[in-house]
Amino acid sequence: MKTVEKKSVINDIIRETNLQHAAVIMDGNRRWAREHGLPSAMGHKKGAEALKTVLKACHKFGIKYLTVYAFSTENWNRKPEEVDFLMDLLANTIKNELQEMHENQVVINFIGDLTALNRKLREILHNAQEVTKNNTGVNLQIAFNYGARSEIVNACRSIGKKIAAGQLQPEDITEDTVSQNLYTSSIPDPDLLIRTGGEMRISNYLLWQIAYAELVVTKQYWPEFNEQSLADAVYEFYNRQRRFGQ
């Protein structure tokens, strides 16, 4: 694909490449805090601010779907005080930002096993989904208590129940059948996967959905990621040749 000058061309790039969905592994909050001599909590707070910035950039660039990895099923192994802080940070961020996101027509959804969260937090998340469900702007999926292997196992269980009930025959199972039983069944698969913090791994994130996503890894920590950072990732995406195995 031809190279173009960056600056004011991002929207043209989005239209030409049909980049609908960007997924992000938001990594580096704690390392950013440590390098600035700050507690981990400050890194996570700055990370929440970065998400707000990137969400606005998606709207500006015309990216319809943004899915972010906020808390994995493995994150429960962190120190209890950090886990509690992350739960409170999600609750407070949603409560404080909901009205503005609603006014900006953002659609909020949460993917993952929310049954493990406390009742008060589940109610906050459910309310955010209900308030914004009819909006027409950027679709924001927040992966919380999410693990891709667990998601696929749950999809298999759901399909198995349909087979047991006589609603589906094993030979009729297709890739679409699996996709329709994932948390992301109502949205397109990611075109672009961005990982901040420089680590070269997927970390059990959207394993089924990113089969043909383009991967961009940046050494920038997530709290440093901004509109220009997203523009750089989109520009790199534009200059890839997507072959889809052909």
C-alpha positions as CSV (number, residue, x, y, z in Angstrom):
1,M,0.0,0.0,0.0
2,K,1.4,3.4,-0.9
3,T,3.0,5.7,1.7
4,V,1.3,9.0,2.4
5,E,2.3,12.0,4.5
6,K,0.8,12.0,8.0
7,K,-0.9,15.2,9.4
8,S,-4.4,15.7,8.1
9,V,-4.8,12.4,6.2
10,I,-5.9,10.1,9.0
11,N,-9.6,10.3,8.2
12,D,-8.9,9.5,4.5
13,I,-6.8,6.6,5.7
14,I,-9.7,5.3,7.8
15,R,-12.1,5.5,4.9
16,E,-9.6,3.9,2.4
17,T,-8.7,1.0,4.6
18,N,-12.1,0.5,6.2
19,L,-10.5,0.4,9.7
20,Q,-13.6,-0.1,11.9
21,H,-12.3,-1.6,15.0
22,A,-9.2,-0.9,17.1
23,A,-8.4,-3.1,20.1
24,V,-5.8,-2.1,22.7
25,I,-3.8,-3.9,25.4
26,M,-3.3,-0.9,27.8
27,D,0.1,-1.9,29.3
28,G,2.6,0.0,31.3
29,N,0.7,1.9,33.9
30,R,2.8,0.6,36.8
31,R,6.1,0.9,35.0
32,W,5.2,4.5,34.1
33,A,4.5,5.3,37.7
34,R,7.7,3.6,38.9
35,E,9.8,5.5,36.4
36,H,8.2,8.8,37.7
37,G,8.7,7.8,41.3
38,L,5.0,7.5,41.9
39,P,2.8,4.8,43.4
40,S,1.1,2.3,41.0
41,A,-2.3,4.0,41.7
42,M,-1.1,7.2,40.0
43,G,-0.2,5.1,36.9
44,H,-3.6,3.6,36.8
45,K,-5.3,7.1,37.2
46,K,-3.2,8.4,34.3
47,G,-4.1,5.4,32.3
48,A,-7.8,6.2,32.8
49,E,-7.1,9.7,31.5
50,A,-5.3,8.3,28.5
51,L,-8.4,6.2,27.7
52,K,-10.5,9.3,27.6
53,T,-8.1,10.9,25.2
54,V,-7.9,7.9,22.9
55,L,-11.7,7.6,22.9
56,K,-12.0,11.2,21.7
57,A,-9.4,10.5,19.0
58,C,-11.4,7.5,17.8
59,H,-14.4,9.8,17.3
60,K,-12.2,12.4,15.5
61,F,-10.7,9.8,13.2
62,G,-14.0,7.9,12.5
63,I,-13.0,4.6,14.2
64,K,-16.4,3.1,15.1
65,Y,-15.3,0.5,17.7
66,L,-12.7,0.6,20.5
67,T,-12.1,-2.4,22.7
68,V,-9.6,-2.0,25.6
69,Y,-8.2,-4.6,28.0
70,A,-8.7,-3.2,31.5
71,F,-8.6,-6.2,33.9
72,S,-7.7,-9.7,33.0
73,T,-8.7,-12.9,34.7
74,E,-5.1,-13.2,35.8
75,N,-5.0,-9.8,37.4
76,W,-6.8,-11.2,40.5
77,N,-3.3,-12.5,41.4
78,R,-2.1,-9.0,42.1
79,K,-1.9,-7.6,45.6
80,P,-5.4,-7.3,47.1
81,E,-5.0,-3.5,47.7
82,E,-4.2,-3.0,44.0
83,V,-7.2,-5.2,42.9
84,D,-9.5,-3.2,45.1
85,F,-8.1,0.1,43.8
86,L,-8.7,-1.0,40.2
87,M,-12.3,-2.0,41.0
88,D,-12.9,1.4,42.6
89,L,-11.2,3.2,39.8
90,L,-13.5,1.6,37.2
91,A,-16.6,2.4,39.3
92,N,-15.6,6.0,39.9
93,T,-14.5,6.6,36.3
94,I,-17.8,5.3,34.9
95,K,-19.8,7.4,37.4
96,N,-17.8,10.6,36.8
97,E,-17.5,10.3,33.0
98,L,-20.9,8.7,32.1
99,Q,-22.8,11.9,31.4
100,E,-20.1,13.3,29.2
101,M,-19.7,10.0,27.3
102,H,-23.5,9.8,26.9
103,E,-23.6,13.4,25.5
104,N,-20.9,12.4,23.1
105,Q,-23.0,9.5,21.9
106,V,-20.5,6.8,23.2
107,V,-22.0,3.3,23.5
108,I,-20.5,1.5,26.5
109,N,-20.3,-2.2,26.9
110,F,-18.4,-4.5,29.2
111,I,-17.0,-7.9,28.1
112,G,-15.9,-10.6,30.5
113,D,-17.2,-12.5,33.5
114,L,-18.9,-9.8,35.4
115,T,-20.5,-12.3,37.8
116,A,-17.3,-12.3,39.9
117,L,-17.6,-8.5,40.6
118,N,-19.5,-7.2,43.6
119,R,-23.1,-6.3,43.3
120,K,-22.6,-2.5,43.5
121,L,-20.0,-2.5,40.7
122,R,-22.2,-4.7,38.5
123,E,-25.1,-2.3,39.0
124,I,-22.9,0.7,37.9
125,L,-21.7,-1.2,34.8
126,H,-25.2,-2.3,33.9
127,N,-26.5,1.3,34.3
128,A,-23.8,2.6,32.0
129,Q,-24.8,0.1,29.4
130,E,-28.5,0.9,29.7
131,V,-28.0,4.6,29.5
132,T,-25.8,4.5,26.4
133,K,-27.3,1.5,24.5
134,N,-29.1,3.6,21.9
135,N,-26.3,6.0,21.2
136,T,-24.8,6.3,17.7
137,G,-21.2,7.2,18.3
138,V,-18.0,5.2,19.1
139,N,-18.7,1.7,20.6
140,L,-16.4,1.3,23.6
141,Q,-16.0,-2.3,24.9
142,I,-14.1,-2.5,28.2
143,A,-12.8,-6.0,28.8
144,F,-13.0,-6.5,32.6
145,N,-12.3,-9.8,34.3
146,Y,-11.7,-11.0,30.8
147,G,-9.7,-13.9,29.5
148,A,-9.9,-15.1,25.9
149,R,-9.5,-18.8,26.8
150,S,-12.3,-18.5,29.3
151,E,-14.5,-16.8,26.7
152,I,-13.9,-19.6,24.2
153,V,-14.7,-22.2,26.8
154,N,-18.0,-20.4,27.6
155,A,-18.8,-20.3,23.9
156,C,-18.3,-24.0,23.7
157,R,-20.5,-24.6,26.6
158,S,-23.2,-22.5,25.1
159,I,-23.0,-24.4,21.8
160,G,-23.0,-27.7,23.7
161,K,-26.3,-26.7,25.4
162,K,-27.9,-26.0,22.1
163,I,-26.8,-29.4,20.8
164,A,-28.1,-31.1,23.9
165,A,-31.5,-29.3,23.4
166,G,-31.7,-30.4,19.8
167,Q,-31.4,-26.9,18.5
168,L,-28.1,-27.5,16.7
169,Q,-26.4,-30.4,15.0
170,P,-22.6,-30.8,15.5
171,E,-22.0,-30.9,11.8
172,D,-23.7,-27.5,11.4
173,I,-21.1,-25.8,13.7
174,T,-19.2,-23.2,11.7
175,E,-16.8,-20.4,12.5
176,D,-19.8,-18.1,12.6
177,T,-21.4,-20.3,15.2
178,V,-18.4,-19.8,17.5
179,S,-18.3,-16.0,16.8
180,Q,-22.0,-15.7,17.6
181,N,-21.4,-17.1,21.1
182,L,-18.5,-14.9,22.1
183,Y,-18.8,-11.7,24.1
184,T,-18.2,-9.7,20.9
185,S,-20.9,-11.3,18.9
186,S,-22.6,-8.0,18.0
187,I,-19.5,-6.2,16.7
188,P,-16.9,-6.8,13.9
189,D,-13.5,-8.3,14.7
190,P,-10.6,-5.9,15.3
191,D,-8.7,-4.7,12.3
192,L,-5.9,-3.3,14.4
193,L,-4.5,-4.5,17.7
194,I,-2.3,-2.0,19.6
195,R,-0.1,-3.0,22.5
196,T,1.6,-0.3,24.6
197,G,4.6,-0.9,26.9
198,G,6.7,-2.8,24.4
199,E,5.9,-6.4,25.4
200,M,5.7,-8.8,22.5
201,R,2.8,-11.0,23.5
202,I,-1.0,-11.2,23.3
203,S,-1.7,-12.0,26.9
204,N,-4.9,-14.0,26.5
205,Y,-6.7,-11.2,24.7
206,L,-9.3,-11.7,22.0
207,L,-7.6,-14.8,20.7
208,W,-10.4,-15.8,18.3
209,Q,-11.2,-12.3,17.2
210,I,-7.7,-11.1,16.3
211,A,-6.9,-13.9,13.8
212,Y,-6.2,-11.4,11.0
213,A,-5.8,-8.1,12.9
214,E,-2.6,-6.1,12.2
215,L,-0.4,-5.9,15.4
216,V,1.3,-2.6,16.3
217,V,3.5,-2.7,19.4
218,T,4.8,0.6,20.8
219,K,7.3,1.1,23.7
220,Q,5.2,4.0,24.9
221,Y,3.5,3.3,28.2
222,W,-0.2,3.5,28.2
223,P,-0.4,6.8,30.3
224,E,1.7,8.4,27.6
225,F,-0.5,7.2,24.7
226,N,-2.4,10.1,23.1
227,E,-4.1,11.2,19.9
228,Q,-0.8,11.4,18.0
229,S,0.1,7.9,19.2
230,L,-3.1,6.6,17.7
231,A,-2.5,8.5,14.5
232,D,0.9,6.9,14.3
233,A,-0.6,3.4,14.8
234,V,-3.2,4.1,12.1
235,Y,-0.5,5.3,9.7
236,E,1.4,2.1,10.3
237,F,-1.7,0.1,9.7
238,Y,-2.3,1.9,6.4
239,N,1.1,0.9,5.2
240,R,0.7,-2.8,5.9
241,Q,-0.4,-5.3,3.2
242,R,-3.3,-7.3,4.5
243,R,-3.3,-10.6,2.7
244,F,-5.7,-12.6,4.9
245,G,-3.7,-15.8,4.1
246,Q,-4.0,-15.3,0.4
